[in-house]
Every structure is written in C-alpha cells, then in structure tokens.
C-alpha cells in the first residue's frame, strides 16, 4: 500500500518490460483463436498492456515527485531519483513499443502467417 501512496522508483522498470513480454507472447498465442473466430483482440489487449506500462511509469513519477521514496535507508536520494527517471522513460518506451506492435493488427489479417 505504501508503494501506491508514495510511488516506487523502479515501477516503470518493472511494469514496462513485463507488459511488453506479455503482449508479445499473447500476440503469438492468440493467432489460432483469432483466425478461427475472426475476432481481433490484439489491439484492445495492446492498449490495456500499454496502460499497465504507463501505470508503472506513473509510480516512478510519483516516487520522483516525493523525493525518491526510498524503501531502504542505505539508498541515496540521488540514486532513487535516477532510477525513477529511468523507470519513467522505460515505461514510455515500452508503451510505445506495445502500441506499435498492436497497431499491426490494423493492417494485417488475423490469419496471415
């Protein structure tokens, strides 16, 4: 609960790559299902996972705004702020990558292999 209130500097570093990995795996795993049912779910899933990535970036931003939000006393404020900056940028980058991968569903048919 403390992480949601004060943020966590590594939120974007964790959420961004995790959302991208899930998105990539779902893009491959859902192909047979989409082809059989002629329903495209890649783009909505991509938007939800991009939002998950951005929420991790928001946690990093919140931690930076709180002054680092260090959970351990041995971590310095400067290092926590650096990790928070890196988390925000990583979350934004991975959200963009997820959106770009999902936007291929606008062009390509579900049954193309």
Secondary structure, 3 states (H helix, E strand, C coil): CHHHHHCCCCHHHHHHHHHHHHHHHHHHHCHHHHHHHCCCCHHHHHHHHHHHHHHHHHHHHHHHHCCCCCCCCCCCHHHHHHHHHHHHHHHHHHHHHHHHHHHHHHCCCCCCC
